[in-house]
Amino acid sequence: MFAVLTSYLRHIPQVVGVELLLAEGDVLVANLVVVRRAGTKVHFVRGEYGLGSYSAIAAHVPAGVPMMVAMGGKGVIHRSVARGAGEGDEALLRQVLPNAKPDDFYVQSADLEGIHMVSVARRTQVDDVIGALQAQGLVLLGAGLGPFAVDFFREFLMDEKREVLALWRHRFTLHGGKIAGYELLPDDSAVTARRVELGGEQLNERLVPAFAVAFVAISDIPFAQLPVAALQTSAAECRGKWAFRRSAVAVMVFFLVVLLGNALYFMHYSDKVAGFAGSDALDIQREINKLQQQGAERDALLKGLWHADMPRWGMAYMTDRLAASRPASILLTELAVYPKDVAMSRRERRPVHAPSAIRIRGTCTDVPLLNGWMKQLRQLPFCQAVEIDSYEFDGRNGLGIFTLSLTLEP
């Protein structure tokens, strides 16, 4: 995961690949490709071929876009050597130019799928080309010798049955679908350029080497390059700048997301708290209204219980007299002073109590005893009338169950 993140931060979104073929004097032919990277995919943007000067190259390079160059032609020698044949640039140089001085030449070693290719060029020649490109204000990521980056696309260009792959002036000898040799053809021997397809991207075959070097550069794939210290430093600085830009953007996006999250969190809970406050206030107001209604109902009840403002008979007095007159064999199950009028309460949709009334419920062992008690109740000073509302006999328990209604004196 860390490697993927590092690769994303370091990768450059656009790179220019240039194949530069040198001839006698200051004559050169350049093919140029611009590629763009989106995530893990590399796309061909545009290409130019047959450019004849460094200024023409610079005119086709987008501002601020770095480039990777592959040099060939006059002064560049390529030889295939056995794998493990000598170690170090000096030993490889002796394989190509036995009498050459190591300080006078750059040596590039490309370990291809089929062979080990060694390329050499004079330092002065390479440095002059690099200096000429930099003088045009171009930023170089690196420089290499030869078109051997095309080896990355062998599955699209080479199959096991083919013996030769010709790309304009480049002639590759193949063996088993792998590069076995290479030759740069004279300009008059170049094959007619055709269109080829590389991973869904279609382009002129003259642009394939330039596309290949741009591809390895933008994908940050290790490949054979010349050990030019100035270019290595320039490439590191360029990738470091892009890593800084992306990390700065990533940090800014992170803090924006955090701020947005905090804002949404604050808004959400502010609304929630406001809702709680509003609901609490409404609940309190409803409770106050309910208590006020209950208080008003009690006032109305007390005013309607008696014709006067104050009852003539106290409840405690009446209940004491009723209890004192009760025979021992009569048991009371309910004594309701001012009982609730069920029919009136339903009609008015509020509790309505019957004024000047008492309801008595209980059990007795015989009816004569109950009748005698009713006579005693009629003689009480606060009792105007006594009536029996209901009576039934519980044969299982041998008891009579009754309900009496007392009408009080006004």
C-alpha positions as CSV (number, residue, x, y, z in Angstrom):
1,M,0.0,0.0,0.0
2,F,2.8,2.4,0.9
3,A,4.6,1.6,-2.4
4,V,1.4,2.3,-4.4
5,L,0.9,5.7,-2.5
6,T,4.6,6.6,-3.1
7,S,4.3,5.8,-6.8
8,Y,1.1,7.9,-7.1
9,L,2.8,10.9,-5.4
10,R,5.9,10.6,-7.5
11,H,4.4,10.0,-10.9
12,I,4.4,12.8,-13.4
13,P,1.0,13.3,-15.3
14,Q,2.6,14.0,-18.7
15,V,5.9,13.1,-20.3
16,V,7.4,13.6,-23.7
17,G,9.4,10.8,-25.3
18,V,11.9,11.7,-28.0
19,E,13.9,9.4,-30.3
20,L,16.9,11.3,-31.7
21,L,18.8,9.9,-34.6
22,L,22.1,11.7,-35.3
23,A,23.8,12.0,-38.7
24,E,26.8,13.7,-40.1
25,G,27.5,17.2,-38.9
26,D,24.5,18.8,-37.1
27,V,21.9,16.8,-39.0
28,L,19.4,15.0,-36.9
29,V,15.9,13.5,-37.2
30,A,13.7,13.4,-34.2
31,N,10.4,11.6,-33.5
32,L,8.4,12.9,-30.6
33,V,5.4,11.5,-28.5
34,V,3.4,13.0,-25.7
35,V,1.8,10.6,-23.3
36,R,-0.5,11.2,-20.3
37,R,-1.0,9.0,-17.2
38,A,-4.4,8.7,-15.6
39,G,-4.2,6.4,-12.5
40,T,-2.5,3.2,-13.7
41,K,-3.2,3.8,-17.4
42,V,-0.9,5.6,-19.9
43,H,-2.6,7.2,-23.0
44,F,-1.1,8.4,-26.2
45,V,-1.9,12.1,-26.6
46,R,-0.1,13.1,-29.9
47,G,3.0,12.5,-31.9
48,E,5.3,14.2,-34.4
49,Y,8.0,12.7,-36.6
50,G,10.7,14.0,-38.9
51,L,11.7,17.0,-36.8
52,G,15.0,18.3,-38.0
53,S,16.3,20.7,-35.2
54,Y,16.4,21.2,-31.5
55,S,14.1,24.2,-31.8
56,A,11.6,22.2,-33.7
57,I,11.6,19.6,-30.8
58,A,11.1,22.4,-28.3
59,A,8.2,23.8,-30.3
60,H,6.3,20.6,-29.9
61,V,7.0,20.0,-26.2
62,P,4.1,21.4,-23.9
63,A,5.3,24.0,-21.4
64,G,6.7,22.5,-18.2
65,V,6.4,18.9,-19.4
66,P,9.7,16.9,-18.9
67,M,11.1,14.6,-21.6
68,M,13.0,11.4,-21.9
69,V,15.3,11.0,-24.9
70,A,16.7,7.9,-26.7
71,M,19.7,8.6,-29.0
72,G,20.9,6.6,-31.9
73,G,22.6,7.0,-35.3
74,K,26.1,8.3,-35.9
75,G,28.5,7.7,-33.1
76,V,26.3,5.2,-31.2
77,I,27.4,1.5,-31.3
78,H,25.3,-1.5,-30.1
79,R,26.6,-5.0,-29.5
80,S,25.0,-8.0,-28.0
81,V,27.2,-9.8,-25.5
82,A,26.9,-13.0,-23.5
83,R,25.2,-12.6,-20.1
84,G,27.7,-12.3,-17.3
85,A,30.5,-11.4,-19.8
86,G,32.6,-9.1,-17.6
87,E,31.4,-6.7,-14.8
88,G,31.3,-3.0,-14.8
89,D,31.3,-0.4,-17.6
90,E,35.0,-0.8,-18.3
91,A,34.7,-4.5,-18.9
92,L,31.6,-4.1,-21.1
93,L,33.3,-1.3,-23.1
94,R,36.2,-3.6,-23.9
95,Q,33.6,-6.1,-25.3
96,V,32.6,-3.4,-27.9
97,L,35.7,-1.2,-28.3
98,P,38.8,-3.0,-27.0
99,N,41.1,0.0,-27.2
100,A,38.8,2.7,-26.1
101,K,39.4,4.8,-23.0
102,P,36.6,4.4,-20.4
103,D,36.7,8.2,-19.5
104,D,35.8,9.0,-23.1
105,F,32.7,6.9,-23.4
106,Y,29.3,6.4,-21.8
107,V,28.3,2.8,-21.5
108,Q,24.7,1.5,-21.3
109,S,23.8,-2.0,-20.5
110,A,20.3,-3.2,-21.4
111,D,19.3,-6.7,-20.2
112,L,16.6,-7.6,-22.7
113,E,14.4,-10.7,-22.6
114,G,16.4,-12.5,-25.3
115,I,19.9,-10.9,-25.2
116,H,22.2,-8.6,-23.2
117,M,22.7,-5.4,-25.3
118,V,25.6,-3.0,-24.6
119,S,25.5,0.5,-26.2
120,V,28.4,3.0,-26.2
121,A,28.7,6.6,-27.3
122,R,31.3,9.3,-26.8
123,R,30.7,11.5,-23.8
124,T,31.3,14.7,-25.7
125,Q,28.7,13.8,-28.3
126,V,26.0,12.9,-25.6
127,D,26.8,15.9,-23.5
128,D,26.5,18.2,-26.5
129,V,23.0,16.8,-27.3
130,I,21.9,17.1,-23.7
131,G,23.3,20.7,-23.6
132,A,21.5,21.6,-26.8
133,L,18.2,20.3,-25.5
134,Q,18.6,22.1,-22.1
135,A,19.5,25.3,-24.0
136,Q,16.0,25.2,-25.4
137,G,14.6,25.3,-21.9
138,L,13.6,21.6,-21.9
139,V,13.7,19.5,-18.7
140,L,15.2,16.0,-19.1
141,L,14.3,13.1,-17.0
142,G,17.0,10.9,-18.5
143,A,18.8,9.8,-21.7
144,G,19.4,6.4,-23.2
145,L,21.0,4.8,-26.3
146,G,19.0,2.9,-28.8
147,P,15.3,1.9,-29.2
148,F,15.4,-1.0,-26.8
149,A,12.5,0.2,-24.6
150,V,10.3,-1.4,-27.3
151,D,11.1,-4.7,-25.6
152,F,8.3,-3.9,-23.1
153,F,5.8,-4.2,-25.9
154,R,7.1,-7.5,-27.4
155,E,3.7,-9.2,-26.8
156,F,2.1,-6.7,-29.2
157,L,5.0,-6.5,-31.7
158,M,6.8,-9.9,-31.6
159,D,5.5,-13.4,-31.9
160,E,7.3,-16.7,-32.0
161,K,6.8,-17.2,-35.8
162,R,8.3,-13.9,-36.8
163,E,12.1,-13.7,-37.6
164,V,12.3,-10.0,-38.2
165,L,10.6,-6.9,-36.8
166,A,11.0,-3.7,-38.8
167,L,10.0,-0.4,-37.3
168,W,10.9,2.3,-39.9
169,R,14.8,2.3,-39.8
170,H,15.0,-0.2,-36.9
171,R,15.5,-3.8,-37.8
172,F,15.3,-6.3,-34.9
173,T,16.2,-10.0,-35.4
174,L,13.9,-12.2,-33.5
175,H,14.2,-15.7,-32.1
176,G,11.3,-17.3,-30.3
177,G,9.5,-14.0,-30.1
178,K,12.5,-12.3,-28.4
179,I,15.1,-9.8,-29.6
180,A,18.2,-11.6,-30.8
181,G,19.9,-8.7,-32.7
182,Y,19.6,-5.2,-33.8
183,E,20.6,-3.0,-36.8
184,L,19.9,0.6,-37.7
185,L,19.1,0.8,-41.4
186,P,20.2,3.7,-43.7
187,D,17.5,6.3,-44.3
188,D,17.0,5.1,-47.9
189,S,16.4,1.5,-46.7
190,A,13.6,2.4,-44.2
191,V,10.4,0.5,-44.6
192,T,7.1,2.2,-45.2
193,A,5.7,3.4,-42.0
194,R,2.4,1.7,-41.0
195,R,0.0,2.0,-38.0
196,V,0.5,-0.3,-35.1
197,E,-1.6,-0.9,-31.9
198,L,0.0,-1.1,-28.5
199,G,-2.4,-1.9,-25.7
200,G,-5.4,-0.2,-27.3
201,E,-3.3,2.9,-28.5
202,Q,-2.9,3.3,-32.2
203,L,0.1,5.2,-33.6
204,N,2.5,5.4,-36.5
205,E,5.3,2.8,-36.2
206,R,8.0,5.6,-36.5
207,L,6.7,6.8,-33.1
208,V,7.0,3.4,-31.3
209,P,10.5,3.9,-29.9
210,A,9.6,7.4,-28.7
211,F,6.4,6.1,-27.2
212,A,8.3,3.3,-25.5
213,V,10.8,5.6,-23.7
214,A,8.0,7.9,-22.7
215,F,6.0,4.9,-21.3
216,V,8.8,3.6,-19.1
217,A,9.5,7.2,-17.9
218,I,5.9,8.1,-16.9
219,S,5.4,4.6,-15.4
220,D,8.6,4.9,-13.4
221,I,9.8,1.5,-14.7
222,P,13.5,0.9,-14.2
223,F,15.3,0.6,-17.6
224,A,18.7,1.1,-19.1
225,Q,19.8,4.7,-19.1
226,L,23.1,6.6,-19.3
227,P,24.6,7.4,-16.0
228,V,24.6,11.2,-16.4
229,A,24.7,12.7,-12.9
230,A,23.1,16.0,-14.0
231,L,20.1,14.2,-15.5
232,Q,19.7,11.9,-12.5
233,T,19.6,15.0,-10.2
234,S,17.1,16.7,-12.6
235,A,14.8,13.7,-12.6
236,A,14.9,13.4,-8.8
237,E,14.0,17.1,-8.5
238,C,11.2,16.9,-11.0
239,R,9.6,13.9,-9.4
240,G,10.1,15.5,-6.0
241,K,8.2,18.6,-7.1
242,W,5.3,16.5,-8.3
243,A,5.3,14.5,-5.1
244,F,5.2,17.8,-3.1
245,R,2.3,19.2,-5.3
246,R,0.3,16.0,-4.9
247,S,1.0,15.7,-1.1
248,A,0.1,19.4,-0.7
249,V,-3.2,18.8,-2.6
250,A,-3.8,15.6,-0.6
251,V,-3.3,17.4,2.7
252,M,-5.5,20.3,1.6
253,V,-8.2,17.9,0.5
254,F,-7.9,16.0,3.8
255,F,-8.3,19.2,5.9
256,L,-11.2,20.3,3.7
257,V,-12.9,16.9,4.3
258,V,-12.3,17.3,8.0
259,L,-13.7,20.8,8.0
260,L,-16.7,19.7,6.0
261,G,-17.2,16.8,8.3
262,N,-17.1,19.1,11.3
263,A,-19.5,21.5,9.7
264,L,-22.0,18.8,8.9
265,Y,-21.6,17.3,12.4
266,F,-22.2,20.7,14.0
267,M,-25.2,21.4,11.7
268,H,-26.7,18.0,12.4
269,Y,-26.4,18.2,16.2
270,S,-27.3,21.9,16.3
271,D,-30.6,21.0,14.6
272,K,-31.0,18.0,17.0
273,V,-30.4,20.2,20.0
274,A,-32.7,22.8,18.7
275,G,-35.3,20.1,18.1
276,F,-34.8,18.8,21.7
277,A,-35.2,22.4,23.1
278,G,-38.3,23.0,21.0
279,S,-39.8,19.6,22.0
280,D,-39.0,20.2,25.7
281,A,-40.6,23.6,25.6
282,L,-43.7,22.1,24.0
283,D,-43.9,19.3,26.5
284,I,-43.6,21.7,29.4
285,Q,-46.3,23.9,27.9
286,R,-48.6,21.0,27.4
287,E,-48.1,19.9,31.0
288,I,-48.9,23.4,32.2
289,N,-52.1,23.4,30.1
290,K,-53.0,20.0,31.4
291,L,-52.5,21.1,35.1
292,Q,-54.5,24.3,34.5
293,Q,-57.3,22.3,33.0
294,Q,-57.3,19.8,35.9
295,G,-57.4,22.7,38.3
296,A,-60.3,24.3,36.5
297,E,-62.2,21.0,36.6
298,R,-61.6,20.6,40.3
299,D,-62.9,24.1,40.9
300,A,-65.9,23.5,38.8
301,L,-66.5,20.2,40.6
302,L,-66.3,21.7,44.1
303,K,-68.6,24.6,43.1
304,G,-71.2,22.2,41.8
305,L,-71.2,19.7,44.6
306,W,-73.3,21.8,46.8
307,H,-75.6,24.7,46.2
308,A,-73.6,26.8,48.6
309,D,-70.0,27.8,48.3
310,M,-69.0,25.5,51.3
311,P,-70.7,22.1,51.8
312,R,-73.1,21.9,54.7
313,W,-71.9,18.5,55.8
314,G,-68.2,17.6,56.0
315,M,-67.1,14.4,54.3
316,A,-65.4,13.1,57.4
317,Y,-68.5,13.7,59.4
318,M,-70.7,11.8,56.9
319,T,-68.4,8.9,56.6
320,D,-68.0,8.5,60.4
321,R,-71.8,8.5,60.8
322,L,-72.3,6.0,58.0
323,A,-69.6,3.7,59.5
324,A,-71.1,4.0,63.0
325,S,-74.6,2.9,61.8
326,R,-73.3,-0.1,59.9
327,P,-74.3,-3.5,61.3
328,A,-71.4,-5.9,61.9
329,S,-72.7,-8.4,59.4
330,I,-72.7,-5.9,56.6
331,L,-69.3,-5.4,54.8
332,L,-68.7,-2.4,52.6
333,T,-66.6,-2.7,49.4
334,E,-67.1,0.9,48.2
335,L,-68.1,4.2,49.7
336,A,-68.0,6.9,47.1
337,V,-68.9,10.5,48.1
338,Y,-69.9,12.5,45.0
339,P,-69.4,9.5,42.7
340,K,-68.6,9.9,39.0
341,D,-71.5,10.3,36.6
342,V,-70.5,7.9,33.8
343,A,-73.2,8.9,31.3
344,M,-72.6,12.7,31.8
345,S,-68.8,12.3,31.6
346,R,-69.1,10.5,28.2
347,R,-71.4,13.1,26.9
348,E,-69.3,16.1,27.9
349,R,-66.0,14.2,27.4
350,R,-64.7,15.2,30.8
351,P,-65.0,13.9,34.4
352,V,-68.4,14.9,35.8
353,H,-69.3,14.0,39.4
354,A,-72.8,13.7,40.8
355,P,-73.4,16.5,43.5
356,S,-75.3,15.7,46.7
357,A,-74.9,11.9,46.3
358,I,-73.2,9.0,48.0
359,R,-72.8,5.5,46.6
360,I,-72.4,2.5,48.9
361,R,-71.5,-1.0,47.7
362,G,-71.1,-4.1,49.9
363,T,-72.4,-7.5,51.1
364,C,-74.8,-8.8,53.7
365,T,-76.0,-12.1,55.1
366,D,-79.7,-11.4,54.9
367,V,-82.1,-8.9,53.4
368,P,-84.0,-7.9,56.5
369,L,-80.8,-6.7,58.1
370,L,-80.1,-4.6,55.0
371,N,-83.6,-3.1,55.1
372,G,-83.2,-2.2,58.8
373,W,-79.9,-0.4,58.0
374,M,-81.5,1.5,55.2
375,K,-84.1,2.8,57.7
376,Q,-81.3,3.9,60.0
377,L,-79.6,5.8,57.1
378,R,-82.8,7.7,56.3
379,Q,-82.9,9.0,59.8
380,L,-79.4,10.6,59.5
381,P,-79.6,14.4,59.4
382,F,-77.7,14.8,56.1
383,C,-79.6,12.0,54.3
384,Q,-82.7,13.0,52.2
385,A,-83.4,9.7,50.6
386,V,-82.0,6.1,50.4
387,E,-82.6,3.8,47.4
388,I,-81.3,0.3,46.5
389,D,-79.9,0.4,43.0
390,S,-79.1,-3.3,42.7
391,Y,-79.2,-6.5,44.7
392,E,-78.2,-10.1,43.8
393,F,-77.5,-13.2,45.7
394,D,-74.2,-15.1,45.6
395,G,-75.3,-18.6,46.2
396,R,-71.8,-20.0,46.2
397,N,-70.7,-17.8,49.2
398,G,-74.2,-17.3,50.7
399,L,-74.0,-13.5,50.5
400,G,-76.2,-10.7,49.1
401,I,-74.4,-8.1,47.0
402,F,-76.0,-4.7,47.0
403,T,-75.6,-1.1,45.7
404,L,-77.2,1.8,47.6
405,S,-77.7,5.4,46.5
406,L,-78.0,8.2,49.1
407,T,-79.3,11.6,48.2
408,L,-78.0,14.3,50.5
409,E,-79.9,17.2,52.1
410,P,-79.1,20.5,50.3
